[in-house]
Amino acid sequence: MVEHPSWSRRLFIISNYVLLVGLSLLCILPLINVFAISLSSSSAAAAGFVKLWPVEFTWKAYAFIVQKPEFIRSLVVTLQRVALGVTLNMLLVILVAYPLSKDAKALKGRTLYAWIFVFTMLFNGGLIPLYMTIKALGLLDSIWALVLHHALPVFNILILLNFFRGLPKELEEAAFMDGAGHWTVLWRIFVPLSTPSLATLLLFSIVGQWNAWFDGIIFMNSPHNYPLQSYLYTVITAVDTLLAGSVDMEMLAEVSDRTAKSAQIFLGALPILLVYPFIQRFFMKGIVLGSVKE
């Protein structure tokens, strides 16, 4: 006989659905509104007529942003940054998390090393010493200025080392008995078994590298070397000056500060929106397994 859930259980389930749908709408509707504003005329956006559907549809805000050669250059810089930064992030996180996941007998001083990394999460020298270091190394106006200071995210290390520590030790012991070394155990056993956690950290790294803009403003003396987010920031803060330059009067009438900002926000979020669906199935599993240690 099939038991039907009690009324309290049904009420709980319904309340959960209502809450989750409400939270989903709170996340989705603002993005739809921003997208609609970016596709609307400047007069309709300024008057507040745009809600969830474009009014007086136009692509002029996007044309204004992407027509400039600076946009293509900054996009290339960002793609280089993501490729180098994500690769470096994942490689260093794996190489650091593996030895730190061992106990004190296998790695002497493990606790000290771990606390040194945690210390860097709580305290740092600040922006000025960082800038002076980058300058002293001769990295200003280079892609490495954007990549190296974010090369080793400690938070990601903590997630991955806890995931590694949760893997059965018998697998590692069996590999050692068969003559495998630590390098083989890491790349042949630990990494393939850590797909959920690594996919989560990959998403973190991609989002962080793509969305970073402040370091581009600080470490790049020439706007020619700006990453995409830094370039889009300058477009928004200097929109009136840029509009008064090379664009014609028709675009000047169609593009406003609000529509340009909305287009910038959506362009900045679009790549992450495209990548996330392919990684999200690993996301929760990777966070939970990498955050809890038995």
N, C-alpha and C positions, 0 to 999 in steps of 0.2 A: 504494500500500500504506500502510495506516494504521500509524503507529509508536506502540507502546504505551509509556507512561512507564516509566522504569526503577524498580527497587525503592526506590532512594534518593529518587527524586522522589515516589513514592507515600507513602513514610514521612514526607517533609516535608509533604505535603498533609494527611495524617492528623493529624500533630502540630499543624499550624496549626488544623485544625478543633477538635481536642480543647482546645487552648489558648483559642481564641476562645469556645467553648461554656462552658468553665470560667469565664472572665472575665465572660461574660454572666450566668451564674448567680450569681456573686459580687455583681453589681450588682442583679439582679432579686429574688433571694430575700430579702435584708434588707427591701426595700420591701414585698414580699408579707407578710412577718412583721409589719411595723409595721401594715399595713392589717388583718391578721387580729386583732392585739391591740386595735386601735381598735374592732373590732366584737364584742369578747368582754366577758364580765362582769368586774368588778373582781376577784372571787375567783379566777377561772380565770387571769387575767393575773398576779396576784400569786403564784399557786402555780407558775407556769411551765409550765402545761399547753398554752399556745397555741404552735403552730409555724407552719404554713402555712395553717391553716384556723381560722375563728373557733370558739370554744368558748362555749356558752351565748350564742348570737347576740343582740346588742342594739345599738340605735342611740343609746343614752343618752349616750355620750361626744360624739357629734356634736350631739345635741340640746342638751347642756349648753353647747357653745361657740356655736352659731349662734342660740340662742333669745334671746340678749341684744341689745338695740338697739345696744350698742357695736360688735357684730360688723358690723351693716349699715353703720353710720357709717364704720367703719374700712375696710370693703370699698369704699365709695364714694371715700374718700380715696385708696386704693391705685389704683383705676381711673383717677382723675384724674391721679395721679402717673405712671402708666404712659403714659397718653395724652399728657400734656404732656412728660414726660421723654424718651420714645422719639422723639417728633417733633422735639424740640429737639436730642437727640443726633444723629440721622441728618442733620438739616439742617446743623448746624455741622460735623460730620465731613466731609460732602461739600464744603462751602464752603472748609474749611481744607485738605483733602487735595488738591483740584484744583490750586491754585497751588503747593503744595509739591511736586507731582509734576513740575513743570517743571524744566528745567536752569537753571544759574546765569545763563546769558545771557538767558533769558526772564524770570527773576525775580531781580533783584539782591538779594543778601543772603539767598538761599534757605537756604544752609547754616546761617547764624546763626539764622534763624527755626526751622529744624528742630531745632537743638540746644537752643534755648530750650524747645521743647515736650518734648524728651527729658529735659531737666533736671528738669522738674516730675514726671516719673515716678520719679526717683531721690531727690528732696529735696522736702520741703514744710514749711510752718510748724508743723504739728501741730494737735491738736484745739482747744486753747485759743484761738490766733489765729483759727482758723476760726469758732469760736463767737462771738468778739468781733466779727468782721466781719459775720456774719449778724445779730447784735444791733444793731450800728451802722447797718446798712441797714434796720432795722425789719422784718425778715422772720421773726422768731420767731413761731411759731404760725400760719404761713401755708404754703400748698402750695409756694410758691416756695423756701422754705428747704430743702425736700426735693429740689427739681429743679435749682436753679441751680448748686450746688456739684459736681454730677455732669454738668454740661451738655456738657463737652467731653472725652470719654475719649481720651487720647493714644494708647493702644494701638490703638484702632480707627482712628485717623488713620494710623498707620504701616502697618496692613494695607491700607487703602484706597489710600493714595498709591502704594504699591508695585504694587497692582493697576492703577491708572491708568497708571503708567509702563510697564507691560507691554503696554498697548494699542498697536496699530500707529499710528505717527506720521503715516502717509500719510492716515489718515482725518481727522485734525485739519487737516493741510495742505490737503486737498481742500476741507474746509468753509470754511477761511479764504479760499481762492481764489474760492469762490462767494459771498463777502461775509458769511459768518457771523462773529459775535463770540464772545468767550470764553463768555459766558452761554449762547448757543445751542449751542456745542460741548459745554459741560458737560451741559446738560439734554436735548439731542437726541441726543447720541452717547455720551458717557462713561457717564452714568447708565444708559441702557438696556442697554449692553454689560456693565455691572458687576453684573448681577442675582445671580450666585452670591456674590460678596463682600458685597454689600449685604444679602442675606438672612442671611448669617452674622452680620454686625454687628447686624442687627435682632434676631436671637435673643440675642446677648450683651446688648443693651440691655434687652430685655424681662426677661430673667432677672435682670439687675442691679437694675432698678427694682422688680421684684416682690419679690425676696428681701431687699431692704434693710430693716433694722429698727433698727439702732443710732442712725442719724441722727434717726429719729422720736422715740426716747427723749430725745435730747439737745436737739433744736431745738423740740420741742413741750412747752410748759409745761402744757397741758391734755390729759388723756387723750382728751377729746372729738375732738381733731385727730390722734390716732395713726393711722398707716397699718395695714394688716391685720397685717403681720408683727410690728409693735411691740405691737399689741393682743394677739395670740396669745402673745407672750413674757410679757406681764403675766399672762395667764390661767394660764400654766404656773407662773410663779414665785410666784403668789399663789393657787394652786388651792384650798388649804384654806379660806382666808378667803372666797373667792368662793362655794365650796360651802356654807359656813355661812350664806350670806345668803338669797337668794330661792328657792333650789331646795327641793323637798320631800324628805321622808325616803326615798322610793323611789329618787330619783335619787342621793341621797347614798350609798345602799347599792350602786348599780350603777356609779357613776363613781369611778375612783381616779386617783391622780396618773399612773400609767403609761398607762392607757387614754386619759386626756385628752391627755397628751403625744403619744401615737401618732396620735390624731385630728388634733392640731395639725400634726404633721409631714406627714401625708398631705394635709391641706387646703392647706398651703403649697406642696406639690410638684405638686398636681393640675393647676393651669392650665398649668404648663410641660410636663407630660406630655401635655396635650392639644394644645399649640401645636407642640411639637417635631416630630411626624411630618410636618407640612406643610412644615417648613423643612429637615429633615435632609438631603434630597437635594441641597441646595446647600451643605451644611455643609463637607464635606471639600474640595470643589473650591474654595470660597471661601477657606478657610484656606491651602491650598497655593498657589493663584495669587496671594494677597495677601501671602505670606510670603517668596517667592523672587523675586529680581530678577536678571535676566540681566546 
